[in-house]
Amino acid sequence: MAAAAPPPPPAPVPTPPSTVPEGSTPMGFPVFARIRLAQPTDSFTIFILEVSSQPFVEDILHNNNPLYQPKVQVVNLDLPIDDPERVTFRSTGSSSDVVIAGFVLFFPNYSTFLGKPGFYVEDLFVRECYRRKGFGRMLLSAVAKQAVEMGYGRVEWVVLDWNVNAIKFYEEMGAKILQEWRICRLTGDALQAYGNGH
């Protein structure tokens, strides 16, 4: 009696089309990140960091500012991001998959030492579940790139002396921590008194 023939090999499963931009290699869990102006009419005050599990669709609203075109990048993560506040931080005017992960608030200043304008970063914020994944670096890099494109001489900000993680992060990116400088601030009653000439 002849042995039964083995079953035929399974038919290959069709591969769905890739959602990763051409030239990227999908590894782990790709996250699409976009840095854009907070408002399409802004000059340079706030960059918003948006993230999505899908590629961003063409956004005529934010792509029409001649001073700044949104920057898109794919970040390949080892694990998916669990965002418990996804609904709260859903980006308005975008698909339901796009959420705001952070922002950087900055404005022009001027250095008499350099004889050039620069940018001062007032605030850099990345939401907790998106930290330590390169998004803060992307935001600061976007500000630095804009400064270079505009011929500005520097980008500067302050950091609390106890925030050793932030200090290490800034030093690793090439920033110099200026120990000899101190912040001077007039606020509240002192501001009122000095403003009134007392």
C-alpha positions in Angstrom: 0.0 0.0 0.0 1.4 3.4 -1.0 2.0 6.1 1.6 -0.4 9.0 1.4 1.1 12.1 -0.3 1.9 14.9 2.1 -0.5 17.9 2.1 0.3 20.7 -0.3 2.3 23.6 1.2 0.1 26.5 2.4 -0.6 29.2 -0.2 1.5 32.3 0.5 -0.3 35.1 2.3 -0.4 38.3 0.3 1.6 41.1 1.9 -0.4 44.2 2.5 1.1 47.4 1.1 3.6 49.1 3.3 2.7 52.2 5.2 6.3 53.1 5.8 7.7 55.9 3.6 10.0 54.8 0.7 13.6 54.4 1.9 12.6 53.5 5.5 13.0 50.1 7.0 10.1 49.0 9.2 11.4 47.6 12.5 9.3 46.9 15.5 6.6 49.5 15.8 6.9 52.4 13.4 5.6 55.8 14.7 5.1 58.6 12.2 6.1 61.9 13.8 5.4 65.4 12.3 6.7 68.7 13.6 4.5 71.6 12.4 3.7 75.2 13.4 1.0 75.4 16.1 -1.1 77.6 13.8 -0.7 77.9 10.0 -0.3 81.7 10.2 2.5 81.5 12.9 5.9 82.8 12.2 8.2 81.0 14.7 6.7 80.7 18.2 5.5 77.1 18.7 6.3 73.8 17.0 3.8 71.0 17.7 4.9 67.4 17.7 2.2 65.1 16.4 2.5 61.3 16.2 0.5 58.7 14.4 0.6 55.0 13.7 -0.2 55.7 10.1 1.5 58.1 7.5 0.2 61.6 7.6 -2.2 62.7 4.8 -1.3 65.8 2.8 -2.3 68.7 5.0 -3.0 71.8 2.9 -3.8 73.8 6.1 -0.3 73.4 7.6 1.7 73.0 4.3 0.9 76.5 3.1 3.2 78.6 5.3 6.2 79.7 3.2 8.3 80.1 6.3 8.0 76.6 7.6 7.0 73.3 6.0 6.1 70.5 8.4 8.9 67.9 9.0 7.9 64.2 9.0 10.0 61.4 10.3 9.5 57.7 11.1 10.7 56.5 14.5 11.0 52.7 14.9 10.3 51.6 18.4 10.8 48.3 20.1 7.5 48.4 21.8 4.2 50.1 21.0 3.3 53.3 23.0 0.5 53.0 25.4 -1.1 56.5 25.4 -3.9 56.5 28.0 -4.8 60.1 27.1 -5.0 59.6 23.4 -8.5 61.0 23.1 -7.7 64.1 25.2 -4.7 64.9 23.1 -6.2 64.1 19.7 -5.0 66.7 17.2 -7.9 68.8 15.8 -8.3 68.9 12.1 -6.5 65.6 11.6 -7.5 62.0 11.4 -8.5 60.4 14.7 -5.1 58.5 14.8 -3.1 61.7 15.1 -2.2 62.9 18.7 -0.1 65.7 20.1 2.9 64.3 21.9 4.7 67.5 22.7 5.7 71.0 21.8 8.5 73.6 21.9 7.8 77.3 22.6 10.5 79.6 21.4 11.0 83.2 20.2 13.7 85.4 18.6 16.3 87.2 20.8 19.5 89.0 20.0 23.1 88.5 21.1 25.2 91.6 21.3 28.2 89.3 21.8 27.6 87.6 18.5 26.0 90.5 16.8 23.3 88.1 15.5 19.8 87.1 16.3 19.1 83.7 17.9 16.2 81.7 19.4 15.4 81.4 23.0 13.5 78.2 24.0 11.1 79.1 26.7 9.6 75.6 27.1 10.1 72.1 25.7 7.6 69.5 26.7 7.1 65.9 25.7 4.2 64.0 27.3 5.3 61.2 29.7 4.5 58.2 27.5 6.5 59.6 24.6 9.6 60.5 26.6 13.0 58.8 26.1 12.1 57.9 22.5 13.9 60.7 20.7 11.0 63.1 20.3 12.5 65.9 22.5 15.7 65.7 20.4 13.5 66.0 17.3 11.9 69.2 18.6 15.1 70.9 19.6 16.7 69.8 16.3 13.8 71.5 14.5 14.5 74.8 16.3 18.2 74.5 15.6 17.6 73.8 12.0 15.4 76.8 11.7 18.0 79.0 13.4 20.7 77.7 10.9 18.4 78.3 7.9 17.7 81.9 9.1 21.4 82.6 9.7 20.9 83.0 13.4 23.9 82.6 15.8 22.5 80.4 18.6 19.7 78.7 20.4 19.6 78.9 24.1 17.5 77.9 27.1 17.7 77.3 30.8 17.6 74.1 32.8 17.2 73.5 36.5 20.4 72.5 38.2 18.8 69.5 39.9 17.6 68.1 36.5 20.6 65.9 35.9 18.8 63.8 33.2 18.0 66.9 31.2 21.5 68.3 31.7 23.1 65.1 30.5 20.7 65.0 27.5 21.6 68.6 26.5 25.4 68.0 26.9 25.2 64.9 24.8 23.7 66.9 22.0 26.5 69.4 22.2 25.0 72.2 24.3 27.3 74.0 26.7 26.0 74.5 30.3 27.0 78.0 31.3 27.8 77.7 35.1 28.9 81.3 35.4 25.5 82.8 34.4 22.6 83.4 36.8 19.0 84.2 36.0 17.7 87.6 37.1 14.0 88.1 37.4 11.7 91.0 38.4 8.1 89.8 39.2 5.2 90.6 41.4 5.6 93.5 43.8 9.2 94.0 42.9 8.3 94.4 39.3 5.5 96.8 40.1 7.7 98.9 42.4 10.6 99.1 40.0 8.2 99.8 37.1 6.7 102.7 39.0 10.1 104.2 39.6 10.5 103.4 43.3 
